[in-house]
Amino acid sequence: MEHLYRQWDHRRSTFGDLAVVGFLVVQMLDGVLTYLGVSLWGPHVEANPIIGSMMTVAGPASGLAGAKLLAIAFGIALHRRRLHTLVAVLTIVYVAVAILPWTAVFLAN
């Protein structure tokens, strides 16, 4: 498990750059899919209660933008600390728990 949070030795890493770009793309795609889902079916469709609460309090666009900006900031911070493996794993997990479910919901409806 230690290899997930081990810092890479090299300052520049193509793998790290690809991991953080993938992370950013997945975050933006999740933001778009979530906004479309909430616009079509209402805020109850959001499975994450924290994001749902943020959208209820601040409005769908503002709440979602705040959550995505925070996630992006943390992803960039991990990248800057050269924790590239962790960023890559988080990207894969996000695809599995956010992008694929939203895709399934849109394809089913």
Secondary structure, 3 states (H helix, E strand, C coil): CHHHCCCCCCCCCHHHHHHHHHHHHHHHHHHHHHHHHHHHHCHHHCCCHHHHHHHHHHCHHHHHHHHHHHHHHHHHHHHHCCCHHHHHHHHHHHHHHHHHHHHHHHHHC
